[in-house]
Amino acid sequence: MKAFSKVLKYDEYLRLIDLRYNKITDNVVKSDLLPALKNNASLTNLDIRDNNINLYKNLQVIALCLLKNIDKLKRSKIIVKK
């Protein structure tokens, strides 16, 4: 997950990532995924269902990062599908 997070941090093209059933834990989210998402400007959809993520706070931060990207893309007039 560390290598994936490093790539995600600076990626400018990915819009959707499916990470279902990857045994991702709250610790991995906090240490790897959240820092990458905070710096990513393109991702608008992240499917993390059926993992071991239990902290609501982590899910809130993920959602806010994705909403920030959606808003930024809408302002730049890049089409975001509903």
ABEGO torsion letter per residue (X at the ends): XAAAAAAAAABAABABBBABGAGBBAAAAAAAAAAAAAABAABABBBABGBABABAAAAAAAAAAAAAAAAAAAAAGBBBBX
